[in-house]
Amino acid sequence: MSDKTILEARHLDKYFYEPVKFHVLKDINITVEEGEFVSIVGSSGSGKSTLLYTLSSLDTDYDGKVIIDRIALDSLDSNQLARLRNRAIGFIFQSHYLLKDFTAIGNVMLPGLKLGTLSKEDLRKAALDKMDLLGIRDQADKAINTLSGGQQQRVAIARALINNPKIIFCDEPTGNLDSKNARIVFDLLKELAHGLKQTIVMVTHDESYKTDRQIRLHDGAVIS
Amino acid sequence: MRDSPLFKIVWAHLTGRKRQTLVSVLGVMFGITVFIFQAGMITGLQNYFIEKTINSTPHIQISNETNASEIPIAAKAYKAKDKIWFSIRNQKDREDLGKIKNGIQIASELEKHPAVYGVSPSLTTQAIFKLGVVDVSAIIYGVNIRSENRLFNLEKDIVQGSVIRLETVNNGLILGSGLAGKLGAALNDNLTIVSPKGVTLTMKVVGIISTGLRDLDNQRAYASLRNAQKLMKVQSSYITDISIKLYDIDKAPALADEFENRFGYRAEDWKERNASIFSVFKIQNIVTYMVILSIMLVSGFGIFNILTMMIYEKMTDIAILKAIGYTDKDIRLIFLSEALLIGFAGGILGLMLGFVISFIAANIPFKIEGFVTSERLNVNFDPLFYAIAFFFGLLTTAIAGLLPARKAARVDPLRIIRSQ
């Protein structure tokens, strides 16, 4: 484990018990270094999404060890995990999962308000900067349902970025978008990884997305 | 507070479903309004009655309770084996019936007691009141009008004539307003009074009194102690009752016991004398609180329902909030705050509406003829009620919000996100 390791999984095993006992993840060992853009690929049912949620602290039911930013996840309770996610982890899902009760910038600011390190004005400025970076600054004060699918997903990316996380986990971030928007979103992620040295772990079934490294999963085991 | 993201979420939830929020606020409001109004009315009436009772009746009354069903004296002279039967009904001592021996001395003794505000000895007797062709049976209270007035402030309740004329006019009589009505008697009319002892006296109406306590007004007439004794054909030391007022009414039960033991006569405090009415009050209060409780329960269920629906609707919001770092506690706080805000708003509105309705009710002329007579509803505006109602409203909403809030806090973000 080098100094630059941000995420590490050691001997990760996971079972599903419903409807029958099923070995989903089989002895998985992964390290991701700071600034890396890694994709997890594999056919549907290979366990790639399960692996992502296990690595990202949302799923705590596994054997083995997951270490993020030198902290072993199994040493934290649910409140500490929530705080870790708030501080160090960004999420981008297939759906944007934006809160309709808030404007675009309101959504972007939500994790920042919880973190509470910036004043409201500074946070708003930071949110605008992130949105500028993603080309949606002019959409800041609009309601979520007035935005296009691509714009909504970019707001979600801005939300993932707002607390300058150590690592961003993406689960099929382009899955709900048309090919043009999907390309825009993927290029933005690549830009974040290469331009800003943002660590990103992305699950995708589309192997045409060229990332720094591909982790290929088959039947719950890493094959390359 | 307004800047907190949690508050913004709470606010967005509540304003996002305006009609439902309004309905649940109205539910709480209605409950609190009923609470304020009903409790205010019931206790207002009760307090009015108690106040009237305290003002118009003695705190402690000493009397010689005659018990006609005592074992006949003759029975003491025989034993069962004597095989003799006898029949004596209602045995009584002719001279001493109802008399408090040394009553005047006892009264002056009581006057010296530090807890006693005043004492008024009296002689009570039944009598027939005649005016023209009407005759009515009523009770004559022979009193020393000065002591009696000091104790019960009769002057305040006099509607015609005056209290002091009972002393200045020979054979004066003050009639209760109801009694005067039954007789058709007016001020300065001369009535013929016939006592059970067969004494007939012509007496002049020098005053008419209305205390607001129906029994008293319909049945009571005041005369001087001397005239009452004349009617009863007894000497000037003969009295049947001693009325006592205390400085502190709460000491009445304890002092009643003390006096009973000391003087050997029955001493009843005002609560004991009105026990039947207090038990009615108790039932009234139970019914009132049952009604209030069921209304609060219904509004509590309303809030529970709305929050539960809100949680289902906002399930993904809850999941994503947890994913981006909001803790279980934050989520619980959101839904609990929503319940409490509804309770707070409904509570404030309910207090205001309750006050307005009570205020209107208290100012509408409304004739009550029960055991008290009053010109309007006597509504209790005790701020303590308002505090209790408000607290009760918040408590109900908090309890109603607790379950949905816990449910929301337990939402597993993984399950929600993965299932979509």
Interface residues (C-beta under 8 A of the other chain):
Chain A: S49 Y53 L58 D59 S78 N79 A82 R83 L84 R85 N86 R87 F91 F93 Q94 S95 Y97 L99 D101 F102 G106 M109 L110 P111 L113 K114 L115 K120 R159 N163 D171
Chain B: D3 S4 P5 K8 I9 A12 H13 G16 T316 D317 A319 I320 L321 K322 A323 I324 G325 Y326 T327 D328 K329 D330 P413 L414 I417 R418 Q420
